[in-house]
Each structure stands twice: as C-alpha cells, then as structure tokens.
Amino acid sequence: MRAWIVREPAPIAEGPLRRADREVPSPGPGELLVRVLASGVCRTDLHVAEGDLPVHLPGVTPGHEIVGEVVAAGPGCLHGTGDRVGVAWLRGTCGACRFCRRGAENLCPASVYTGWDAHGGYAEYAVAVDAYTYALPAELDDVRAAPLLCAGIIGYRALRRSALPPGGRLGIWGFGGSAHLAAQIALAEGADVHVFTRSPAARELARDLGASWAGDSFDAGPAPLDSAIVFAPAGELVAAALERLDRGGTCAVAGIHLSDVPSLDYQRHLFQERQVRSVTANTRADGEEFLKLAARLDVAVTTHAYGLDEADRALSDLAADRFTGAAVLVP
C-alpha cells in the first residue's frame, strides 16, 4: 500500500515526510483493518513531523482523523466488514487507573495515540482499535466527517473547558480547523463570539459563520469576555486572552503543543478570579456527544481536498496558513 512516514523529524520545509510502500497490515484481536476513505490533516500531525512532539514510533505514518470502511476484523470486535467508522487521536487507555475509573480516560498515563504511537491515516489502509472507533452519522459524508474526528472533538472539549456561561461572550484566538467548528457550536448555543486572528481570510470566514466581531490577535476587542479559547500554538496569546477576560472568566488552552507562555502580571491577567485551563486529548464520551451534535446542528465544515500523494504539500500549506478551515487527504 501507499503510505507516508516521518523519516526524521525536521522543519516542514526540509521534507521530513516521505513516501513509502508498506505491506497492508493485519488486524489482531480487538482490531479493525480500515480502508482509508478520507484522512484529515491536523496541526498535531505537523508537530509530529517537525519534532515538537517527541518520537514515539520511528517512521510513523501520521494522521488521526480517519474515515474508513472496515475490510477485516480481528476476534472480539463489535464492528464488522463493510461498516463505516471514524478513527480519532485517542487510540487506547489502560482502563484500570484512577483516571480511567473516574471517566477521565484522556488523562490515563498509559494512553496511546493514532499517528504517534501507531501508524495513522496518511496511507491507503490503517489498523484501528475497535473499542476506540466511532460509528459515524449517515448525514456526514467522508470528507466532511474527517476533520470532526480531532479538530471537532478537541474544539468541543475546549469549549466545555472554557466554562462559557449561557449567552456569554466567547473570544477565540486562531481560527483554523478546530476553532471554526467550536465557534458554530457556541453560536448555536446562543453565545456572542469574537475572533482574534492574524489572517484576514480567517476573519472573513468567522464573520460568515456568525461571529459578531473579528480582528487581529492583539486587538483590544469591543468588550470584556466571559470565556476564551486559545487554539493557536503561541504562548504569548495566553496573556492576550487573559487580559481581555472579564472578572471570573476562564481561558482554555486547546493545543497539544504550545510555545512558552511569557510572564504574567497578576493584576492584569489573573486577579478577580480569572483562570487558565489546559485541554488534554478527549474522552470517547466527548467524541460521541460531539458527533451527534454536529450532525443534528448540520455544522458547516470548511474543507480543502488533497490527494494522498499531496500529503507533504497539505502539511506545508497548513504550516504557512494558506487555507482556512481544514485540509483532508482523499486516497
């Protein structure tokens, strides 16, 4: 089969992603062999390729927003041949630690991840763990569904972590794959959404989706915020978001990787019970909840299709902010 591998992590301009021919893998007990129908391109894939995340599997095939058709199933699987499934970032947990037992499996110390600990979706076939795959609503076609499996799910968890009150004012920093999906959920729930981004095209998309205001990342904004989500992997934006929070506001930081946060001034950034929360992966319950909600609300997914042979260009375009929304590889 055709696949892409991270030969050696390096800046994307140096070509860390290389084409490879691999044997089609076989599923073991509790595993599914999935023919990839679409694979979303996530900023986390960029972090894997460039080495922002440490190497867990040398020569890994990235990709963790996989829509696929089951072509073979190992013993003990609930899904069977012909089923359409979604494969996301969270690949497995121990199921026994204190975090798993209390429903916080995203914090499991033994958790493993698609496209980082195991080969992912930048290929014609992938092996997935049956218990961690999702049944996809029929209303969501393959290309539209792919970005929902990480960008959507993580954005949804970040929205919940931001503790946005009913009818509250939400500020969003960065407006890519996750942000443009989370914004639509917030808007559907009655929020007033303000978007802070350096990209004029992203600001235009934000307004088209219903944001009441969109400006540059460091603009003052028209009013204090009840909640904020920082999607861009830039630590300096955490201080910018905190400074624009009203009393009692919450800032959720959604990225798996973030540059250093500069020193914070207690009075300007934290006093009056402002708080910062990080976001770590997601639980399967988050995914199931979000996918149903996305189908019911008919969430608009802004996608840009690339062929599988263009995976390196898709990641390069993502790194350079050459598109708004999300890129999707279609074998």
N, C-alpha and C positions, 0 to 999 in steps of 0.2 A: 504494500500500500504506500501511497504518498504521505509524507509527514514532514513537519518542520521540527527542528531541535535547536536548543540553545547550546551551541558548540562550546562557547566560553563567554560568560557574561562580559559585556562591554557597552559603551555608549552606542545607541542605535545606529548612529552614522557609520560606525565601524563594522556593522554587519554581524552581530552576534547570532542572529537567526539564520540557520542553514537548512536547505532542503535535504531530505534523506529518504531512502527506501527502506521500509521495515516490513517484517513478517506481520500479517494480520494476527493480532493476539487472540488467545483463547480465554474464555471466562472460567473462573474457578467457582467453588461453592459460594452461593450468595452473590454472584456477579453476573453482569449482563454484557454481552458484546453488542455494541451500538454502532450502526452505520450513521455517520455524521451527516445530517441534513443542513445544519447551519451552526456556526460557532461564533459567538460574539467576541469582539476584541476589546479587552478591558485594560484600564491603566495598570492594574496589578500584573498583567502579562508583560507590560513594559518594565515594571520593577523587577520581575523575574529575569527578563532578558538583559537588563542593564546591570544587574547585581545589587540593586538596592535591597533586595531580599536575598539572604544567604542561600547558596546552593544546597538543596535537599536531595536532588536526584540528578547526577551528571547526565547531560544530554537529554534533558527533559523536553517533552513536547508540551508547549503552553496551551492554554485555553480551558476555561471553566464556565462557559455559558453555552452549553451544548444542547441542541435539539437533535434527537436521533430516533431511528427506528431499531427496535430490538431484533437482531438477527440470530441470536443464540443466547440461551440462559443456562447458567450452572444450576446444580441442585439447590433447592431451598429458596427459590426466587418467587415472588408474587407476580411480577411482570413476565410476559411471555412473548414469543416470536410475533412480530407484527405490531406490537404496542409502540406508540409514540411516547417518548419520555424526555424529561428535562434533566440535565446533569449540571450541578452547580459547584461552587467553590468548596463547600464543606463535603468531604468525601467519607469521613468516618470519625467516630469517637469511641472511647473505651466503654461507655455505657454504665460504668460502675463507680466512678469517682464522685466526690461530693457535689461537683458542679453538674455532672450528668444527672445525678439523682434528684437535684432540685430544679431541673428543667433549664439549666444554663449550659447546655452542651457546647455552645460556642466558646466557652472558657475552659473546656477539657484540656488538660496538659498533654494528653496523648492524641489530640485531634490531628487529622491529616487532610490534605487539600489537593483537589484536582488541578493538574497543570503545574504543580510544585513538588508534591511528594509522589505523584503518579502521573503518567502521561495523560495529556488532555486532548482538546478538540481540534488543534491545528493539524488535522490528519483526516483520512477517509474513514477510519474506524477508531473506536475508543472502548476501553473496558470501564464500566461503572459499577459501583456497589448498589445493589438493588434497593436496599433499605434507605439509601440516601438520594434516590432519584424521585422525580415528581411526575405525576400524571398531569398532562397539560390540557387546559380547557380547549375545546374544539374551536372556540371563537378566535383563538390566537394562532395565526399562521406561523410557519417555521422561522422566517426572518424576523418577524415582529416579536416572537416569543424569546428568541435567544438573549437579547440584552436584559430582559426581565429577570434572568436567572442569576445575575450578580448585581449589575447596575441597579436593577429594580428592587431586588430583595434588600441589598445593603442600604439603598436610599430609603427604603421603607423603615428599616430598623433605625437608621439615623434620625428620621422624622420622629419616631416614637421616643428615641433617646433625648430629643430636643425639648421634650415636655411642653409642646406647643398647647396653650390653653384654647378652648373653643372660641372661634372667631378671632384668634390672636394674630399678631403681626410677626411674620417669619422672614428672616434675612437668610439668603443663600449665597455663599461665596464659591465661585466656579459654577459653570453651567454646562456640563458635559452629559454623559450617558446617565449617571445616577441622578444628577440634580434635576434634569428636565422631566424625569419620571416622578421623583418625590414631590416636585412642585405641583404636579397635577393632582396627586392625592391630597395635598394640603389645600389646594384651591377647591376641590370637590367637597372638602370638609368645612369650607367656609372661612379659610384663612386669607389674610391680606399678605401677599407675597412680594418681597422686594429682593431683587437680584443684583449682586455685585460681581462683575466680571470684567476683565480687560478686553474681551472680544466683542467688537461691535455686532458681529453676526449672532453671537450668543445672546446679546441683549435684545436683538430683534426677535429671536425665537422666544425668549422669555415673555416679551410683550404679547406676541401672537398667542401664546398659551394662556394668557390671562394675568400675568404679573402686573401689579398696579404701578410699579416703578422698576427701572433697570438703569444702573450706572456703573462707573468704574469701581474696581476693587477697593479703592481708598476714598471714594466719595463719602460725604457725611451722611447721605440718605435723608429722606424727608421727615422721618420720625423715629423715636426710640423703638427698639424691637423687644418682643416678648421672648423670642427664641431665635437661635441662629444655627445653621449647619455649615461647616467648612468642608467642602468637597475637594477643593484644590490642595495639592500636597505641599503647601507653602506655609511654614510655621509662622511667618510674620502676619498671616491673615487671621490667626487665632486672636492676636492682640487687637487687630482691627475690628473683629466681630465682637469681642468683649466690650470694647469701648462704645459700641453702638447699642448694647443691650440696655434695656430699662432695668429698674430695680427688680430683683428676684428672677432675672432672666437666665436662661440656660443656653450654653453653646455646646453643640455636639460636633466632634471632630471625626469625620467619616472615613478617612484614609487608612489603609494598612501600613503605609509609609508616609512620613512627614519630615520635612526639613526642620531644623532646630527652631523651637519657639523662643523668641527674644525675651529678655527680662520684662516682667510685668510690673506695672505700678499698682500697688494695692488699691489706692483710692480711685484711680481712673478705670481699672479693669475688673476688680474683684469685689470691692466693698459693696454694701447694700445687697448682700446675698446673691450676687451673680456667681454662676458655677460653670465649670467645664467638665464635659463627659467625653470619653473616648468611645469608639464603636469597634467591637471586635467580631468579625465574621457575622454569623447569623445562626439561628436555630432552624430546624426543619419546620417548626410551627410558624416562624416568620415567613418562610417561603410559601407554605400552603395558604396562609392568610392573605399574603400579598397577591399571589397569582389569581386567586378567586376575585379579589377586589379589582385587580387590573382588568380582568375580563368583564366584570359587572359594570365598571365605570368606562369601559371602552377607551382605556388610556392610549393616547397617541404616542407612538414610538418613532422617533426620527432616526432612520437608519440609512446607511450607505453600504451597498453591497460590493464586496471584493471577491474575486475568485480565490480558491485555495492557494494557487501559485503566487498570489499577490500579498501573502501574509506579511512579508517584510515591509512592503510599501504601506500597508494598513497601519502597522505599528509606527512607522516613521511619520505618517500623516497625523496619527494621534499625538505623538510627541510634539509635533510642530503646530498643533491646534488648527489643522487645515480643514476640519469639518466640525459641524455642530451635531449633537446627538451621539449616535453610536455606530461604529463600523461592525459589519457582520461578514464573516467568510462563508461562502457558499461553494462547497466542493462540486 
